[in-house]
Amino acid sequence: MAHDYDVAIVGGGFAGVYMLHRLRELGLSARVFEAGSGIGGTWFWNRYPGARCDIESLEYSYQFSDELQQQWHWTERYATQPEILRYVNHVADRFELWDGIQLNTRVQAATYRDEDNGWLVETSSGGVSARFCVMATGCLSSTNLPDFKGLDSFAGDWHHTGAWPHEGVDFTGKKVGVVGTGSSAIQSIPIIAEQAEQLYVFQRTPNFSVPAHNGPLDPEKEEMVKGDYQHFRDEARKLVFGAHFRNRDELADEATPEELQREYDERWAYGGLPFLGAFGDLLYSRDANATAADYIRDKIHHAVEDSETAELLSPDSIVGCKRLCVDTNYYETYNRPNVTLVNVCDNAIAEILPAGLATTDGQTYELDAIVFATGFDAMTGALHKVDIRGKSGLSLKEKWADGPRTYLGLATADFPNLFIVTGPGSPSVLSNMLPSIEQHVVWISDCIDYMSKNHLQAIEPTVQAEDEWVSHVNEVAGETLYPSCNSWYLGANVPGKPRVFMPYLGFPPYVAKCDEVAAKGYEGFAFAN
Ligand code: N01
């Protein structure tokens, strides 16, 4: 039976947009279904004040077209959300992709049909059939809004950072509460504080943050990178996070106090996530990590005038175990007279009241607006919003009831011809997302092309390959400090979510494995003719 499309692509973020382009280059028909009224995925929804990327612009960008990367000019070292959104729209214009993108269309269900080895994709505006279904739904696109009692009764406005109103929000003269102190909060708090009459930050767990030292993009650096962009990309491909974090092999456990101080000072002055590359053992040894934690705590105490507030802002945890934050004036913001840090670790938020909120110790806070910077149901949340059914009607949710199971984060047994871009079990959020997305798009489209040329109807991983990969992902994580804290990498931020470490650490070995699997005729996958 003929399908409407060779490939149905769910999601119009950076993954869906490039997937469409790449499939078209191979002469295949594809359509992107996007719930939003525009493309860009995470960069379409996360419009909160201060939203910007924590990977430098020169490498948080597509590399599939040299003309594109040469001609596009980023204005800042770390691009703002509006600039990243302009960029992805430019890509869609430049490669004439709009006629393949259906906006305002939410995919509700995707069902595998044994009879024709294809997928029936049901959307808010009707159903389509396709040989393949590619889930390009993103890792951080399903917002997590805790079930706060009384939220419906709140008389003011409330917003989640991950679903911010397009028209913006004016906090001028308002009493504002921000719930959460992760990356989204840490980026937005300094800006909201400048507008609000009074800002209360409700902190359950403090996070480590490193200054971004953002500014206009250095023209010399731009010229240097653009002089040999391929070399710059090739270098990044060999690095553990797929980005230039200036990783060193030297061990903090073996460094003298002077070496530690010198290296951390240099990294702090440089700014951003490369702080984590200071020593090779920071994510492996508690003692090594403690040297970095002590250093940042000391910085917090220097930045924050009130010692009690500084102490409350100082994490007693492992640097990088939860994603390290990157900020502009975050800690300094607590020196403003209109900013108050509220500890909701001991006295949790009990309920939202019509005029504010109350904590369990009976304290109440009068608020005109609340910002929930409470994160995401990461990696699996967006997949589970779609009722995905594989062979014999098996639902993905049922199959993954104890945590996600994939082969290479790309596919899962019993769900033939279904691919996931940057799925659980792939480097995804532990890597620079853009190169990871491109690597997946190329791998998936090459696989589809191989199947077409070899008249193969269906592909799925073997259960054995999947089991071995899941064990390997756990084993690699188990050697690090990552599983030791309640992070969203583990699903620990969403009540009832199974605790499984979801991303794979190590971009280079991962890419090598994917290449090897393909070179061996898709080893670990089974085909049907
Ligand atoms: O979310 P988070 P996020 N009561 O999950 C708190 C990426 N990102 O949106 O730690 C009170 O990190 C929760 O407290 P706790 C980046 O990968 C990137 O900030 O669970 N508080 C925590 O403080 C990042 O890691 C950029 O105790 C509650 C906060 O809410 C990821 O997105 C920018 C609560 C959630 O923090 C997620 O970041 C922004 C409750 N009931 C995001 N429930 C860049 O720079 C939750 N919290 C590219």
Residues whose N, C-alpha, C, O or C-beta is under 5 A from the ligand:
A	BS01	N01	R52 C53 D54 L140 P146 V179 G180 T181 G182 S183 S184 A185 F202 R204 T205 R323 A373 T374 G375 F376 W488
